[in-house]
């Protein structure tokens, strides 16, 4: 029942993910959603149905098999999607202490450089530490695009604004789809304008050039950072060195880390905000400080001084004073921060013309000139007049001809004052969408009743506005699509493309409700409950009054491991094994008729097992009272220990070898039946008490004698052994035959003298054979063999003992050096002779070629053949001569050199 309740939520959660993945795809990528594309391909329409081609009996079996395979595939996919997080949780539960210690070491190494600057103060690391801790909390980091866990071995991208982690393939696809959907709204700039793409969480916009195409660490210093178990996941382990915000000129001192950089921990010497106090050392992130003295700076009103304590910029003067307006007629008590103000009275000052007054409200400076004193025109602006400002300009009597409000026609009335009337001409007007035309007054707008069939920017709904000119307004409906969490619907207005991830967060609690974990909405089904350090509060399910104390955990409690302690039925002892009230036992399932049938019962069921037999040890003696063994309580009773009887026989050398048996008075013998330590069945027979000895002599032999005594079992000492023993000598080559008695009674010196008298065949370390006679032990390394040593030129040789050859060196003399010099001269002479011979050969070939060139001209065939034959004969003669000269040079020169060398070798020895 436990397994079924756990797998059901997973199955319902994983099945809709297929439709969700299709919904996340843009319209141009979705199969079967494009224009002119049906639900089936052309090949699928023409293919006949499967049921028509197969036999009726076979088709039903195939149908059931495919449905079972599809169900199994769905189950496997749901299991695989959760396998990684499950394995991580299992590993964490098995090694909680080790993980906590390791996590503490990683956090300590990441924050060491910062805490060294702050003297151990970590108050500025709270926010950054939360991001680093979430990396080690299974299920805390979730990719909001695919709603999947972010593992330490996957390539990720971090937003520089909200610091959220996303899978690198997910954010790349998100960026491409976002840019495509925005650019596909209007066809004019499709593929031309560079549209930005937003972060899925914080909506921070990035240009298309910022689309991530490489897996980088948090600080951006290393590409494809390796997964190091002693570093934060996706970190390169180097110092971050990012510019701190707000910018102070310093860089981050932490190791490469997720989340925002902490405040600057550097110490700088700064003055107070008003600049009156002396500079003091302050933390760079909190360097603004107040000396708490009065500012006393003159405010912009030029009347009062600032009374606030030390601050950066003075506020506007908060005091009030009596101030006059701009024209100076009125005065009022107003704030010093706004000294200029205007009253509501009209100026009414006499203008320069002397006939009219100023109609401008309260103002400063000189009044403007009289508006009637400038050149004026009639109402239609055709006739100009220079009348004095006291006279009115009359209409000119001409046609008005001013442009009407329609913008196409002019006024046909005489010149008049005021605005022109509405245009009433009948014109052929085109509707706003351009489909229809109609004669109607010019001032009226013509709107037809046709509704726009175009799709709005959401790519889902039609415009349906009457007489739409083509600029369809944005869709005013709500999106209403189910988000990826499968719990909420999109609250935004109807929009194209994929919906943003669900912004809600869900609290996942442990079994007791004491510990909570906040995860993105939709992950509560696949996220395992957080680890809780509280004690489990589930009531016991066995006969014990309370469970064994253990931590809070998801799922059912582990089996009870307390001792059973129930009284056993056949004795007074209690049951000592662990509690067995609920034990998983494999159920006996009925053989299924085929793959279409499903098992009706689970493979394992919980069942209460009976108490095992009592195993309390009870001391019990055997029949012959040889031992007192411990026997389980349920098998108590006398037994046969299956040892020999051990009583001495009549020979005086051996004991009774029969199996342990019980001896009674007279000739009654009680024996035990075959069976390992069971209750004995007594059999009474009239037989001797112990059998007669029928074995051979088994008395111990002298040390070293391997032969048994040939006599039967007898009293007294055995006779001396007369058998011959074959034994190898010390050199392991010859076989020696020695009498057993002599060999066993010989001392160590006599045994060493047993030798084959041959030379030892062993080789010394120098490679020569040992000169000693066959001997025991290791050969002496003093080789007496003589070896010859030569000088470096190998002309002088001397003999030394092999053991002293490593200490002796033969040096060359002056004669050796003279010989080497003469040999080199001989070689040079040979080289020169060979070069001269080669030069002669080339010269002869050149002369022969020149002769052939000089002969030229046309010759008869016979004459040409004769000349060719003569030339061939001459060429053969020249080749033979050259060959003999070469052989002579090659033989005589080395022979002469050898004779000279031999002479030099023999002269010193003579």
Beta strands, then each sheet from edge to edge (+ up, - down):
strand 1: 142-143
strand 2: 148-149
strand 3: 156-158
strand 4: 165-167
strand 5: 197-198
strand 6: 205-206
strand 7: 267-270
strand 8: 280-283
strand 9: 320-324
strand 10: 331-335
strand 11: 376-377
strand 12: 384-385
strand 13: 426-430
strand 14: 437-441
strand 15: 505-509
strand 16: 516-520
strand 17: 583-586
strand 18: 604-607
strand 19: 617-621
strand 20: 628-632
strand 21: 662-663
strand 22: 669-670
strand 23: 724-728
strand 24: 735-739
strand 25: 786-790
strand 26: 797-801
sheet 1: 1+ 2-
sheet 2: 3+ 4-
sheet 3: 5+ 6-
sheet 4: 7+ 8-
sheet 5: 9+ 10-
sheet 6: 11+ 12-
sheet 7: 13+ 14-
sheet 8: 15+ 16-
sheet 9: 17+ 18-
sheet 10: 19+ 20-
sheet 11: 21+ 22-
sheet 12: 23+ 24-
sheet 13: 25+ 26-
end
